[in-house]
Amino acid sequence: MSGEKRMKAHVGRDGRIEVTVPDLPVGQAVEVTVRAVQEPSSRRSVLDILRDAPGGLMFKTVDEVDTYIRGERDSWGD
């Protein structure tokens, strides 16, 4: 066998990773590189949570935010 062989593995409780490649001859020199894989996050972003909330996002555009803030400031008086 020549070239590269990719496989996925999981780290055991003791920190061990087992790699089995039966098609390599006994005594064959190999190079092993370990790279952690980013698992997809099950956490949702704040925007996704707000989007799904009853009523959705309060403001749809920057102009709506500006209008709301201007109205609040005007209601404070001088």
C-alpha positions, 0 to 999 in steps of 0.5 A: 500500500502506498499513499495516504489513508484517512480514517476517523477515530475517537479518543478513549478515556485514557487518551488513547487512539487506536489505528488499525491498518491490516494491509500494511506490512509488519515493520513498515514505517508510517507517519501519524498526524492527529487533528481534532475535528470540529463537531457541528454545534447544537447551540443556536445563535441569539438571532435564531432564538429571537427569530423563533420567538413569538413575534419574531424580531422586533425590528426588521431594518436599521431604519426601524431601530433608529425610528424607535430610538428617536421616538423613545428619546423624544418621549423623555422630554427636554 
